[in-house]
Amino acid sequence: MDKTDPRIDAYIVKSADFAIPILSYLRDLVHAYCPDATETMKWSFPHFEYKGSILCNMASFKQHCSLGFWHGSRLSDPNNLLAVGEKASMGHLGRITKLGDLPDESALGDFIVQSMQLIDSGVKMQREPRPVNNKELEVPGYFIEAMTPEALATFNGFSYSQRKDYVEWIIEAKTEATRERRMATAVEWLEEGKIRHWKYAVK
């Protein structure tokens, strides 16, 4: 079974020049430490899966790249290399602009192995409700993972009802394909600062 995805080849080639060696290195690293990893595209950026569960993802932007571990909050990190909480919206390794921004291979490899072990143990992604204006809105983990830093900043700045409009639109999708299309559109609109129903807003 071929564990690579040609869509990721295309994604890397189309990325900014600075990002190509970073994405290529991260891709090779995942496969080196997790030979059973398979590739796929979710929410318009590369993901790596292990035994049917998301292991990690990577993405490129105009001026930086990011790497996110699906179970990042559960990883042992004695050297405090991983971003946590709101800082993790930029990826668990922050803004990556060159290979030198990455921890050494052994540290990254350990995070990959730990992620595999968590999946082997049956750990599921936690969904934590976020308090907004004294109300709680449950935001799915996959929703946050799909956000770019710019989109997430816009989302966090919206009112409770504006955030709810987006979340309900995504979770009401009947199929995964529909959900992924909506996620991609949501990220695009949020990056542009648009509310869910921006087409009907009074100008």
Stockholm file with secondary structure:
# STOCKHOLM 1.0

chainA/1-203         MDKTDPRIDAYIVKSADFAIPILSYLRDLVHAYCPDATETMKWSFPHFEYKGSILCNMASFKQHCSLGFWHGSRLSDPNNLLAVGEKASMGHLGRITKLGDLPDESALGDFIVQSMQLIDSGVKMQREPRPVNNKELEVPGYFIEAMTPEALATFNGFSYSQRKDYVEWIIEAKTEATRERRMATAVEWLEEGKIRHWKYAVK
#=GR chainA/1-203 SS CCCCCHHHHHHHHHSCTTHHHHHHHHHHHHHHHCTTCEEEEETTEEEEEETTEEEEEEEECSSCEEEEETTGGGSCCTTCCSCCGGGGGGCTTCCBCSGGGSCCHHHHHHHHHHHHHHHHTTCCCCCCEEEETTEEEECCHHHHHHCCHHHHHHHHHSCHHHHHHHHHHHHTCSSHHHHHHHHHHHHHHHHTTCCTTGGGSCC
#=GC SS_cons         CCCCCHHHHHHHHHSCTTHHHHHHHHHHHHHHHCTTCEEEEETTEEEEEETTEEEEEEEECSSCEEEEETTGGGSCCTTCCSCCGGGGGGCTTCCBCSGGGSCCHHHHHHHHHHHHHHHHTTCCCCCCEEEETTEEEECCHHHHHHCCHHHHHHHHHSCHHHHHHHHHHHHTCSSHHHHHHHHHHHHHHHHTTCCTTGGGSCC
//
